[in-house]
Amino acid sequence: METVITAITTLLGHVLPLSWAEPDFMRRALLAVLLVCPTCAMLGVLVVNRQMTFFSEAISHSAFTGIAIGLLLGMGNPVPAMVGFCLLIGLGVAMVRSRSSLALDSVIGVFFAVSISLGLVIISALQGLARQLPLFLFGDILTVSAGEIVGMALVCAACFAFLWFAFNPLLIYYVSPEVAITRGLRTSLFEYGFAVVLSLVVALSIRVVGMLLITAMLVVPAAAARNIASSAGAHFRISVVIGAVSGVFGLVASYYFNTATGASIILISSVLFFITLAARAIFVR
């Protein structure tokens, strides 16, 4: 599989004969951006419509604890521990939410507090671990490996397949749970599926923008698209385009201006948000 990734990056070098696309690490970074940014934008549509920003924030911060656990266990690569803990928190929130009368934000708040507290306890007890955290806090897409790109591709494919079947049912459920129930939709199954997919995408996207900005990657493109979308389908498509454009232009800008890639991507998507907001104010009366 890594041979395939190498072949693709080589092809990109011929298709994009530009100075920023010449280094191999930039081609791998471009592949990662084209996988992760549109996928986050797709999920962001549901996050924005369901007002689940706090949920994605809780998942991204639980990655901090997952990394701490992986380092505590002596894992050379703590990413599997990070992904596993993110999944545990995501499924935990979905399970408790379905079995309690608490509001969603209250359930998320409890899991958020538990995960952050546990991570801080581990890091404070073993202070030597703290030196390895900045890579995950801020992200470093320029060091992404071919193996990580393969993992991103698999998760993005799973996300697309899930949304292909679950997007409309989830949208109906979020707009009107009563209608979804009367139609016989298996809403709990879709809720668990969404929690799993979102957790996986957040965990693997941390390498692109870091824990501090992953929620912005989910929310800002979807919010920008909502400013000008005339339907749910248009919202979905425009969000994907904004995510891809933000990712590519942010990557190129970071190369030429020597800035943090993740932050550059978010700034580009934020600019697009204000552009679409202005367009809505001008053209939508």
SEBA-33424 format. One record per residue (C-alpha): residue in one letter; x, z, y. Coordinates in steps of 0.25 Angstrom, whole numbers, padded with zeros to 4 digits, always signed. Each point is the difference from the previous one (the first is absolute). Layout:
aXZY/...
This chain:
m+0000+0000+0000/e+0011+0003+0010/t+0005-0014-0003/v-0013-0005+0005/i+0001+0008+0013/t+0014-0005+0002/a-0005-0014-0002/i-0011+0002+0010/t+0009+0006+0011/t+0009-0012-0002/l-0012-0009+0002/l-0003+0008+0013/g+0014-0003+0005/h-0003-0015-0001/v-0014+0001+0005/l+0004+0008+0012/p+0014-0005+0004/l+0000+0010+0012/s+0011+0010+0003/w-0008+0012-0003/a-0004-0005-0014/e+0014-0003-0005/p+0004+0014-0005/d-0005+0003-0014/f-0005+0014+0005/m-0009-0007+0010/r-0006-0009-0010/r-0004+0012-0009/a-0005+0007+0012/l-0009-0012+0004/l-0005+0000-0014/a-0003+0015+0000/v-0007-0002+0014/l-0009-0012-0005/l-0004+0009-0012/v-0002+0013+0007/c-0006-0002+0014/p-0011-0009-0004/t-0004+0009-0012/c+0000+0012+0010/a-0009-0008+0009/m-0010-0003-0011/l-0001+0015-0004/g+0000+0003+0015/v-0014-0007+0001/l-0006+0011-0009/v+0008+0011+0006/v-0005-0003+0014/n-0014-0003-0004/r-0001+0013-0008/q+0008+0008+0010/m+0010+0004-0010/t+0012+0000+0009/f+0002+0015-0004/f+0000-0004-0014/s+0012-0010+0001/e+0007+0010+0009/a-0001+0011-0011/i+0005-0010-0011/s+0012-0004+0009/h+0004+0014+0002/s-0002+0004-0015/a+0011-0010-0002/f+0009+0009+0007/t-0003+0011-0011/g+0001-0011-0011/i+0014-0003+0005/a+0004+0014+0001/i-0005+0003-0015/g+0008-0013-0005/l+0013+0005+0007/l-0002+0014-0005/l-0001-0005-0014/g+0013-0007+0002/m-0006-0014+0000/g+0010-0011+0005/n-0012-0008+0005/p-0012+0009+0005/v-0009-0011+0002/p-0007+0002-0014/a-0003+0015+0004/m-0005-0004+0013/v-0010-0011-0005/g-0004+0010-0011/f-0003+0011+0010/c-0007-0009+0010/l-0009-0004-0012/l-0003+0014-0003/i-0004+0003+0014/g-0008-0012+0001/l-0008+0002-0013/g-0001+0015+0003/v-0007-0003+0014/a-0009-0010-0007/m-0004+0010-0011/v-0002+0012+0009/r-0008-0008+0010/s-0009-0005-0011/r-0003+0014-0006/s-0001+0008+0012/s-0009+0001+0013/l+0012+0000+0009/a+0001-0011+0010/l+0011-0010-0003/d+0009+0004+0011/s+0000+0015-0004/v+0004-0004-0014/i+0011-0009+0005/g+0005+0012+0009/v+0001+0009-0012/f+0008-0010-0008/f+0008-0003+0013/a+0004+0014+0002/v+0004+0003-0015/s+0009-0013-0001/i+0007+0003+0013/s+0002+0015-0002/l+0005-0003-0014/g+0010-0010+0005/l+0005+0009+0011/v+0002+0011-0010/i+0008-0009-0009/i+0009-0006+0012/s+0002+0014+0006/a+0004+0006-0013/l+0010-0011-0003/q+0005-0004+0014/g+0010-0010-0006/l-0012-0009-0003/a-0004-0002+0015/r+0012-0010+0002/q-0007-0010-0009/l-0013+0000+0007/p+0002-0009+0012/l+0000-0012-0008/f-0014+0003-0004/l-0005+0005+0013/f+0004-0012+0008/g+0001-0011-0011/d+0011-0010-0002/i-0006-0014-0004/l+0014-0006+0002/t+0005+0007-0013/v-0012-0003-0009/s+0005-0005-0013/a-0006-0011-0009/g-0005+0010-0010/e-0008+0007+0012/i-0006-0014+0004/v-0004-0002-0015/g-0007+0014+0001/m-0007-0004+0013/a-0005-0013-0005/l-0006+0006-0012/v-0007+0011+0009/c-0005-0010+0010/a-0005-0009-0011/a-0008+0012-0006/c-0005+0003+0014/f-0005-0014+0002/a-0007+0000-0014/f-0007+0013+0003/l-0005-0005+0014/w-0004-0013-0006/f-0011+0008-0008/a-0001+0013+0008/f+0000-0004+0014/n-0015-0003+0002/p-0005+0012-0008/l+0009+0009+0007/l-0004-0006+0014/i-0015+0002-0004/y+0003+0014-0005/y+0007+0004+0013/v-0011-0006+0009/s-0012+0005-0008/p+0003+0009-0013/e-0015+0000-0002/v-0001-0015-0001/a+0012+0000-0010/i-0006+0010-0009/t-0013-0008+0000/r+0007-0012-0004/g+0007+0007-0012/l+0014-0001+0005/r+0010+0008-0007/t+0005+0006+0013/s+0008+0012-0006/l+0008-0010-0008/f+0003-0009+0012/e+0004+0013+0008/y+0010+0004-0010/g+0005-0014-0001/f+0002+0000+0015/a+0007+0013+0000/v+0010-0005-0010/v+0003-0013+0006/l+0001+0006+0014/s+0010+0010-0005/l+0008-0010-0007/v+0001-0009+0012/v+0003+0011+0009/a+0011+0006-0009/l+0007-0014-0001/s-0002-0004+0014/i+0008+0012+0005/r+0013-0008-0003/v-0005-0010+0011/v-0004+0009+0011/g+0002+0015-0004/m-0009+0011-0002/l-0002+0002+0015/l-0006-0013+0003/i-0007-0005-0013/t-0013+0005+0005/a+0001-0009+0012/m+0003-0012-0009/l-0013+0002-0007/v-0008+0003+0013/v+0005-0008+0011/p-0002-0015-0006/a-0013+0004-0005/a-0004+0006+0014/a+0005-0012+0007/a-0008-0010-0009/r-0013+0008+0002/n+0001-0002+0015/i-0003-0015-0002/a-0006-0001-0014/s-0014-0005-0001/s-0003+0004-0014/a+0006+0008-0012/g+0007-0012-0006/a+0006-0004+0014/h+0005+0014+0002/f+0007-0001-0014/r+0006-0013+0003/i+0005+0003+0014/s+0006+0013-0004/v+0008-0007-0011/v+0005-0010+0010/i+0003+0011+0011/g+0008+0008-0011/a+0008-0012-0004/v+0003-0005+0014/s+0004+0014+0004/g+0009+0002-0012/v+0008-0013+0002/f+0001+0001+0015/g+0004+0015-0001/l+0011-0003-0010/v+0005-0012+0008/a+0000+0009+0013/s+0007+0011-0007/y+0011-0009-0005/y+0003-0006+0014/f-0002+0013+0008/n+0006+0009-0010/t-0012+0009-0001/a-0007+0008-0011/t-0008-0010-0008/g-0012+0008-0003/a-0002+0005+0014/s+0002-0015+0005/i-0011-0004-0010/i-0009+0010+0006/l+0002-0003+0014/i-0003-0015-0002/s-0013+0004-0007/s-0003+0010+0011/v+0002-0012+0010/l-0009-0008-0008/f-0010+0011+0000/f-0001+0000+0016/i+0000-0015+0000/t-0012+0000-0009/l-0006+0011+0008/a+0001-0007+0013/a-0005-0013-0007/r-0013+0008-0004/a-0002+0005+0014/i+0001-0014+0006/f-0008-0008-0010/v-0009+0010-0006/r-0011+0004+0009/
